[in-house]
Amino acid sequence: MSKAKIMLEKEMKTGTVDKRLFSSFVEHLGRCVYTGLYEPGHMTADSDGFRGDVMESVRELDIPLIRYPGGNFVSGYRWEDGVGPVSARPKRLDLAWRTLENNAVGINEFAKWCKNVDAEIMMALNLGTRGIESALDLLEYCNHPSGSFMSDLRVGHGVKEPHNIKIWCLGNEMDGTWQMGHKTAREYGRLAAETGRAMKMYDPALELVACGSSGPNMPTFAEWEAETLDEAYDIVDYLSLHQYFANRNNDTSAYLACSLETDRFIKTVISVCDYIKAKKRGKKDIMLSFDEWNCWFHNENSDKETMEKHPWSVAPRLLEDTYTFEDALVVGCTLITFLKNANRLKIACLAQLINVIAPIVTEPGGGIFRQSIFYPFMHVSKYGRGTVLFPVISSSKYDCKDFCDVPFLEAIGVWNEEHGELVLFAVNRDINSSMTISCDIKSFGDYEAAWHIALESDDLKATNTLDKPDTILPVNKSGTFAGENGVYEVTIAKASWNVICFKPAKIL
Ligand code: AHR
């Protein structure tokens, strides 16, 4: 058994958590929309065709914001196809995923679904095959009350109240050569700036997200961010980051260290934003929107085959990764990393929400289950709201393929003053030994250890499935604390995810 220490000091605040760190993403891709959130005729479907079992699971995650409708899909999307009478909506070829899009769900249906799950929309614009005019039309259709061509069109479609969408993504992954309408950074930066400028002429309070790189390994990474912001700094509010994690070499210790790369990625993007701010003698900080992140690698070959050999079907099974226990640990480490950077990282969208690289999986005409990654996301969304405390941690370390000095303990503390809860999120990256953590919370006076829940498994490759949905489930570890007077010892299992809560003694 190894030993580690963490001190949580009340006055060492590093940032306030923006609840939008627990956002997600719905793309018209595979079965995310069709037979995911929307399946008329399903035994749990409501009168709009929305699956009740899906809405129930989504509500458990308490997601404040959902990015829509893509992704690569958006770069070829004509939003007008998805409004008006459903019977008159065209079927289109979606070139991004070689899929037939029947447009049964569009912005009005999606907005209604979002209301049901108490989430707001983060709308992505097509800056691939389209541009400023279609962006302005969509903005007018969604946000203007009435009395203009586009707003009256919406009213005529039976939607009286405007959607009032506040956050808009200016395109998607425009640095990627796979993107329809891919651009150079200068070309993109100009288009993003001019689209954003026109949108803010309508409503200066809109929040706009410019595309950063599709990942830290892109050849243009950092230069892309600098050139894009050089053009768009005055107009935009956020720069996006995207990153997907994979364990292609089946090296778990290296896989669990990938959040160090995420931390470096975030800090590099902050540096570039601050460089442009300095260059422009700017006053505002550009904030970060990590609007796509997750593990994604399990089905790469079969996805390629589905798209190449069986193109142009509606809602094919694509990107339906079945997540393992170790994927849940990576998701936990990533969420801890996001919290550590909460002063500049304000939005993060788990990609995606249903069926497509998702925490929630459905069967058409059948049941639903929660994947391993559902639980760390739910825990941090539920208990990770408040003030992030600077992590003073001492832990032994290991070396792996891509990193030296990886701490076995990955942890962060969040203080929710309003609820009187100090919550420690902790991953033990050691796949062989459990760990005893000494938690010094003296600065919190009479706070005492209250409860501990964990995700543990002897099998790193264990999965939940429709037949066995509860193989990976959080367990209640409360009652395992030792110590008093502000220093508590808790033992966490090898390779485990943990949520440990301290509360004032009088409440216990
Ligand atoms: O989330 C899946 C895809 O990953 C998105 O469509 C794209 O933006 C990214 O490459």
Boltz pocket constraint, residues with backbone or C-beta under 6 A from the ligand:
constraints:
  - pocket:
      binder: B
      contacts: [[A, 27], [A, 70], [A, 71], [A, 72], [A, 73], [A, 172], [A, 173], [A, 214], [A, 292], [A, 351], [A, 352]]
      max_distance: 6.0
